[in-house]
Amino acid sequence: MCPFSPSKRTGRPRSAEADRAILAATRSALAEQGWGRLTLGDVAARAGVAKTTLYRRWAGKNELVVDAVAALFEEQLDLPDLGSLEADIQGVVLRFAELLNRPETRTALMAVIAEAAHDDALRTRIREAIVDRQKHLVVLGRKRAQQRGEIPPEDSAAGPARDDLVFDVVAGAVVHRVMVSSEPVDEEWAGRLAVLLVVGLAGLHTAQDPQ
C-alpha cells in the first residue's frame, strides 16, 4: 500500500505501480501547467489510469499534490555518511536545495502552502506527509555524530525537542534561501550553515549541562 494514502477505503487492492505513476504524472503536470491548470483528469491520462482510480485514492487535488511531493522527498532525500556532522549537514542541505529548485517541487510547495493558509486539514497533511517524515534525517545525523563522539549523548527528554529545532533551522533556512530570496545554495553557503549548526549544537549541550 502506498505510504501516502489519505485513508483506508474498501475495494480492489491498491497498486503500488499505479500509485507511483500517478504521483510522477502529478509532478510532471505541475511543472508543465502550474497549479491553476492542473486537473485530476489530466493526471489520470498521463498516468494511464482511469480518473476514478484517483478519486478512490485521493479526495482532491490538494491531497494528491502533497503526496506527490512527499514521495519525491522519500525517494531522493537522504543523509549519506560523509564522515563528520558538518559534512553530513552540508550534504543534505545541498540535496534539499536541489530538490526545491526543481520546477515541480517549487510549484507544488508554493501552491499547497498557499492553500493551507485557510485549510487546517491540509496543514496537518503537509506536516504529517512531508515534515514529520523527513525528521528522521535529523535523528539519524544526531545518532551518527554521537557514535563518532562529536556531540555527547543526551537524555531522551531533550532529544526530540532538539531534533525539531535542528530540522526547523535547516528547513527554514534552505526554503527561505531558495524560494523566497532566490539566492543560490552552493557549497560555500551550505558549509557556513553547517558550521553554524555544529557550533550551535555544541552551545546547546554546554548550556544544558547540569554541572
Secondary structure, DSSP 8 states (H G I E B T S, - for coil): --TT-SS---SS---HHHHHHHHHHHHHHHHHHHHHH--HHHHHHHHTS-HHHHHHH-SSHHHHHHHHHHHHHHHH------SSHHHHHHHHHHHHHHHHTSHHHHHHHHHHHHHHTT-HHHHHHHIIIIIHHHTHHHHHHHHHHHHHTSS----TTHHHHHHHHHHHHHHHHHHIIIIIS-----HHHHHHHHHHHHHHHHHHHHHT---
